[in-house]
Amino acid sequence: MAALLSLSALALLGAGASAQTFTGTAQGGFPDCVNGPLSNNTVCDKSADPVARARALVAAFTVAEKLNLTGNNSPGVPRLGLPVYQWWQEALHGVASSPGVTFNATGQFDSATSFPQPILMGAAFDDALIQSVAEVVSTEARAFNNYGRAGLDFWTPNINPYRDPRWGRGQETPGEDPYHLSSYVHSLIMGLQGGEDPEIRNITATCKHFAGYDIESWNGNLRYQNDVQIPQRDLVEYYLPSFRSCARDSNVGAFMCTYSALNGVPTCADPWLLNDVLREHWGWTNEEQWVTSDCDSIQNIFLPHNFSDTRQGAAAAALNAGTDLDCGTYYQHHLPLAYSQGLINQTTVDQALVRLYTSLVRTGYFDGPNAMYRNLTWSDVGTTHAQQLALQAAEEGMVLLKNDGLLPLSISNGTKIALIGSWANATTQMQGNYYGVPTYLHSPLYAAQQTGAQVFYAQGPGGQGDPTTDHWLPVWTAAEKADIIIYIGGVDISVEAEGMDREDINWTGAQLDIIGELAMYGKPMVLAQMGDQLDNTPIVNNPNISSLIWGGYPGQDGGVALFNIITGKTAPAGRLPVTQYPAHYIADIPMTDMTLRPNATTGSPGRTYKWYNGTAVFEFGYGMHYTKFSADISPLSKSSYDISSLLSGCNETYKDRCAFESIAVNVHNTGNVTSDYAALGFIAGQFGPSPYPKKSLVNYQRLHSIAGGSSQTATLNLTLGSLSRVDDHGNTYLYPGDYALMIDTMPELTMVNFTLTGQPACLDEWPQPPSGGPTIPPSDYFYGGYGSRGEFPVLAASEVLAPGS
Ligand SMILES: O=[N+]([O-])c1ccc(O[C@@H]2O[C@@H](CO)[C@H](O)[C@H]2O)cc1
């Protein structure tokens, strides 16, 4: 691979580095814009417009070269000195092992900062924190890129809402609420890309999976073949807001479509979704913005979706719909035939490539060794700041679910702690999925030992469903010796992961057995439930278990974060970013039921805190503190608002973005422990189409270090979108009615009431999908009239790639 590097890339090697540090990398370095064949091409002219630069590059390709550049494994164009480029890299919660990322075995670039999984960072409800985390991730990614160890685009974030507790990939998301996801992802993209429209983008982020993907494998329904049925209203109000935030409000560089079909059409072949909604309705029209398939999802369009009769038809359907890049080989293999058969034209191919290469121009790929960010090195990876931030992110996310006053624990030298459970000595477990090599992994056991306590460790029940009690004896021995029992367990990626949805949201029998027996010792007992949510009812109901913390997947410093919370070095202020359902929930509703509202006909109890009509074990937003808080909301400027006046005062193209009111929430720490407080503002009311959601999150802000006896003010900026609801057709309206804005300080609920008067007014008219099933009947459009499509250029014999070449 080193031989593929250009001279300018080699020149980037710092003192002490050598060419062999590149061994094994999938990246080919940077183009040589000084001495290479492209040096006279406009793509190398830094003063030219980025799109013009990409167009000039694409104009230099032959058709065969163009078609060969459409896969994630891009071979480049050797005759032009365009290096190989791997488009696929991951960075879900830190630079992660993936096709385009290479960690060194030892020495420089042997690790990167591993932050908590998004589900835990989401629980912090702290957008400033998310931006800081994303800035570290993109800085480290850039440093890796400078040394040929990563590309410039990363296929993160996963921003599908966490709709069903069984989803194996829910951990990759910030939670279940669409407003929360939208706000979180905006901050994340600002951090990853370096702002809304920076001259040189830090890295290109990719919002995935667009849209309606949240089933891995449930009851025979595999992600590769699912055709999810989502009514337009649910789509607009629940499944799409986070993606709208990416495209319309954050200017993200890339999108990824899904394996699954949505309402009859595989999303990667859906021109309504990729063009009418994404590009036209959301104005995602910059020529640097591209859509990639999920990995091998172009192939799925052919089989198992059967959306096209032929392989080249499937490839053409995707390209024509607006999928610019294939994560896979299907484009490279089948587009040549599609092209020669007139199923695609050169304009579409050029457009895809111009989008892809403009994004590389925008990241400085063609700007030589002095380009912005090229000075970043290994010394910018795993810095003290990054390490502190990884710890802070884990601490901020942890949620205190139960506490009879035992916590915070006072641990002194010699305190005897029994540390038990399958997570008690967790290391890689703490990273969840999509991880890289972390700077370090500080397990709970490590952290407990740092406190000076005498620690008796026993693992107890191993993996899920571990049938053996052979190694349980040390559990009882440890418990007998201890003053305090701390059990750390739950679920991990052995039961919830990509390709694997959970079959159960109960604790395993073996864990419950051990926990129950440990509680019978009657010693002070703390429980930390790790991974995603389980039904914690048995823990809540057990009077001998004093305290319960949800710790998610806390990343490289997860053990220290947990012990800092347990000992009170840091006060907990995370809030659940999902509903914790009772275990029977999964029998109440099939995972494939994508609807949100309770339904008497199907028996659905509804989904998420907005709609679930049963009793949650813990509600979305639940989280206790070591102190007491109260809140009051400053009076609004009016008690009644006329809808037409609200709209006439709104000059934005996108009316939902117009300001409504800036609400001051005064938060008082009435206890005596300094603590953060995440203020969550909800709107409730009976207006618009029924059934009404119970409440909807409309804004939030985390306040930091509020000392006992003092107050801070959160400013919740509300928009017209905060007040809106969606009709059956997906149109977004302001409706007259009675509204309540609520802040929940548990157990108190503080609210202000106001009314909207006048006629309903549309804020956003939804582009309706073509009615009657698939947007474009494949047999009519893509391969019905091959021979007759004379307007498409036919590939010259010399340009046609032989299948398999
Ligand atoms: O072949 N593989 O090794 C492989 C690995 C992961 C994989 O998952 C897909 O690839 C990720 C690309 O970012 C998407 O988020 C996920 O749905 C798809 C294929």
The ligand as an SDF file (V2000), in Angstrom:
LIG
                    3D

 19 20  0  0  0  0  0  0  0  0999 V2000
  -19.8310   -6.9140    5.5940 O   0  0  0  0  0  0  0  0  0  0  0  0
  -19.6690   -6.3410    6.6740 N   0  0  0  0  0  0  0  0  0  0  0  0
  -18.6440   -6.5480    7.3350 O   0  0  0  0  0  0  0  0  0  0  0  0
  -20.6280   -5.4630    7.1490 C   0  0  0  0  0  0  0  0  0  0  0  0
  -20.4540   -4.8540    8.3760 C   0  0  0  0  0  0  0  0  0  0  0  0
  -21.4220   -3.9840    8.8480 C   0  0  0  0  0  0  0  0  0  0  0  0
  -22.5160   -3.7180    8.0810 C   0  0  0  0  0  0  0  0  0  0  0  0
  -23.4650   -2.8690    8.6010 O   0  0  0  0  0  0  0  0  0  0  0  0
  -23.8480   -1.7790    7.9230 C   0  0  0  0  0  0  0  0  0  0  0  0
  -22.7290   -1.0020    7.5930 O   0  0  0  0  0  0  0  0  0  0  0  0
  -22.7840    0.2360    8.2600 C   0  0  0  0  0  0  0  0  0  0  0  0
  -22.1660    1.2360    7.3680 C   0  0  0  0  0  0  0  0  0  0  0  0
  -22.0200    2.4500    7.9830 O   0  0  0  0  0  0  0  0  0  0  0  0
  -24.2400    0.4350    8.5360 C   0  0  0  0  0  0  0  0  0  0  0  0
  -24.5290    1.2790    9.6150 O   0  0  0  0  0  0  0  0  0  0  0  0
  -24.6920   -0.9320    8.8150 C   0  0  0  0  0  0  0  0  0  0  0  0
  -26.0730   -1.0770    8.6160 O   0  0  0  0  0  0  0  0  0  0  0  0
  -22.6720   -4.3060    6.8760 C   0  0  0  0  0  0  0  0  0  0  0  0
  -21.7290   -5.1870    6.3840 C   0  0  0  0  0  0  0  0  0  0  0  0
  1  2  2  0
  2  3  1  0
  2  4  1  0
  4  5  1  0
  4 19  2  0
  5  6  2  0
  6  7  1  0
  7  8  1  0
  7 18  2  0
  8  9  1  0
  9 10  1  0
  9 16  1  0
 10 11  1  0
 11 12  1  0
 11 14  1  0
 12 13  1  0
 14 15  1  0
 14 16  1  0
 16 17  1  0
 18 19  1  0
M  CHG  2   2   1   3  -1
M  END
$$$$
